[in-house]
Amino acid sequence: MRLKNKTAIITGASSGIGRAIAVRFMEEGANVVAVDISTAVVEGGAPVIEVLSAIGPNAIFIQGDVARSEDVSHVFAEAQARFGRLDIVVNNAAIHVPKPLAETEETEWDRVMDVNLKGAFLCSRAAVRIMLQQEIVADKLHLPAIRVDRAPADGIGHVIDRDDVQPTGGLIDVIGLERQAARRNFVDDL
Ligand SMILES: NC(=O)c1ccc[n+]([C@@H]2O[C@H](COP(=O)([O-])OP(=O)(O)OC[C@H]3O[C@@H](n4cnc5c(N)ncnc54)[C@H](O)[C@@H]3O)[C@@H](O)[C@H]2O)c1
């Protein structure tokens, strides 16, 4: 039970990796806030809240779009109201456009940016704002931005292409969010 009394918000938790993380966190004793724009399960199966509730009582599902600041505000306010604190955020929600670059519409590119980048920004900001009010510093995991080793210590906005061909969900690294979040939480070892 490594996560007993920890509260975790996991975005994109209805399906795939986010769903698996939510299940594992429940098994480790966490309070889990599963967030997703949809209740549909991409790979099939019961809605995530049913699966989580079968493991324990400390799970809620909140439907919301991580690209919408009002949805994100609602999610974090609900999480605090239900569990009283926040320890972990998994910025997992992401989309991709499975098309060659030449066939990709501008609106599709914009949506990828909104979900994968702006969503990570909105959730990270909301998390840090709560965590700064808490006694104990939290852990934070952000799946689309794994290159924390190369993130600048100050400033947000340096975006790099990882694959340089298609605007896929895994294409963009959000450079700066991790280090800033860590620094703001007085953790110096990232
Ligand atoms: N699957 C892989 O091989 C792989 C590899 C590297 C990184 N990743 C990353 O892991 C994460 C999850 O990937 P996956 O394969 O499990 O994806 P998936 O498509 O199976 O699941 C993504 C979930 O995010 C939700 N979602 C989409 N847009 C949303 C929004 N605006 N607001 C809230 N929820 C939203 C979807 O409804 C879905 O439930 C992504 O960040 C992805 O970039 C995946």
The ligand as a Tripos MOL2 file, in Angstrom:
@<TRIPOS>MOLECULE
LIG
   44    48     1     0     0
SMALL
NO_CHARGES

@<TRIPOS>ATOM
      1 N1          0.2200    4.0710  -26.1660 N.am      1 LIG1
      2 C1          1.5090    4.2870  -26.3690 C.2       1 LIG1
      3 O1          2.2340    3.5030  -27.0080 O.2       1 LIG1
      4 C2          2.1770    5.5120  -25.7790 C.ar      1 LIG1
      5 C3          3.5600    5.6890  -25.9180 C.ar      1 LIG1
      6 C4          4.1630    6.8300  -25.3420 C.ar      1 LIG1
      7 C5          3.4010    7.7570  -24.6590 C.ar      1 LIG1
      8 N2          2.0740    7.5430  -24.5520 N.ar      1 LIG1
      9 C6          1.3080    8.5530  -23.8370 C.3       1 LIG1
     10 O2          0.5140    7.9000  -22.8310 O.3       1 LIG1
     11 C7         -0.7030    8.6130  -22.6840 C.3       1 LIG1
     12 C8         -1.8950    7.6640  -22.8260 C.3       1 LIG1
     13 O3         -1.8230    6.9630  -24.0540 O.3       1 LIG1
     14 P1         -2.8730    5.8240  -24.3870 P.3       1 LIG1
     15 O4         -2.2980    5.0260  -25.4930 O.co2     1 LIG1
     16 O5         -3.2830    5.1310  -23.1380 O.co2     1 LIG1
     17 O6         -4.0900    6.6920  -24.9600 O.3       1 LIG1
     18 P2         -5.6370    6.2990  -25.1660 P.3       1 LIG1
     19 O7         -6.0710    6.9730  -26.4120 O.co2     1 LIG1
     20 O8         -5.8410    4.8350  -25.0310 O.co2     1 LIG1
     21 O9         -6.3290    6.9910  -23.9110 O.3       1 LIG1
     22 C9         -6.3350    8.3930  -23.8020 C.3       1 LIG1
     23 C10        -7.4850    8.7950  -22.9050 C.3       1 LIG1
     24 O10        -7.4590   10.2280  -22.8340 O.3       1 LIG1
     25 C11        -8.7930   10.6910  -22.9550 C.3       1 LIG1
     26 N3         -8.8090   12.0550  -23.4610 N.ar      1 LIG1
     27 C12        -8.5720   12.4740  -24.7290 C.ar      1 LIG1
     28 N4         -8.7120   13.7860  -24.8270 N.ar      1 LIG1
     29 C13        -9.0290   14.2350  -23.5890 C.ar      1 LIG1
     30 C14        -9.3090   15.5200  -23.0570 C.ar      1 LIG1
     31 N5         -9.3150   16.6210  -23.8380 N.pl3     1 LIG1
     32 N6         -9.5980   15.6300  -21.7440 N.ar      1 LIG1
     33 C15        -9.6250   14.5210  -20.9470 C.ar      1 LIG1
     34 N7         -9.3830   13.2770  -21.4080 N.ar      1 LIG1
     35 C16        -9.0870   13.1340  -22.7170 C.ar      1 LIG1
     36 C17        -9.4560    9.7130  -23.9190 C.3       1 LIG1
     37 O11       -10.8750    9.7630  -23.8400 O.3       1 LIG1
     38 C18        -8.8500    8.3960  -23.4580 C.3       1 LIG1
     39 O12        -9.6240    7.7930  -22.4570 O.3       1 LIG1
     40 C19        -0.6740    9.7520  -23.6930 C.3       1 LIG1
     41 O13        -0.1730   10.9110  -23.0540 O.3       1 LIG1
     42 C20         0.3210    9.2730  -24.7180 C.3       1 LIG1
     43 O14         0.9360   10.3500  -25.4080 O.3       1 LIG1
     44 C21         1.4420    6.4600  -25.0880 C.ar      1 LIG1
@<TRIPOS>BOND
     1     1     2 1
     2     2     3 2
     3     2     4 1
     4     4     5 ar
     5     4    44 ar
     6     5     6 ar
     7     6     7 ar
     8     7     8 ar
     9     8     9 1
    10     8    44 ar
    11     9    10 1
    12     9    42 1
    13    10    11 1
    14    11    12 1
    15    11    40 1
    16    12    13 1
    17    13    14 1
    18    14    15 2
    19    14    16 1
    20    14    17 1
    21    17    18 1
    22    18    19 2
    23    18    20 1
    24    18    21 1
    25    21    22 1
    26    22    23 1
    27    23    24 1
    28    23    38 1
    29    24    25 1
    30    25    26 1
    31    25    36 1
    32    26    27 ar
    33    26    35 ar
    34    27    28 ar
    35    28    29 ar
    36    29    30 ar
    37    29    35 ar
    38    30    31 1
    39    30    32 ar
    40    32    33 ar
    41    33    34 ar
    42    34    35 ar
    43    36    37 1
    44    36    38 1
    45    38    39 1
    46    40    41 1
    47    40    42 1
    48    42    43 1
@<TRIPOS>SUBSTRUCTURE
     1 LIG1         1 GROUP 0 **** ****
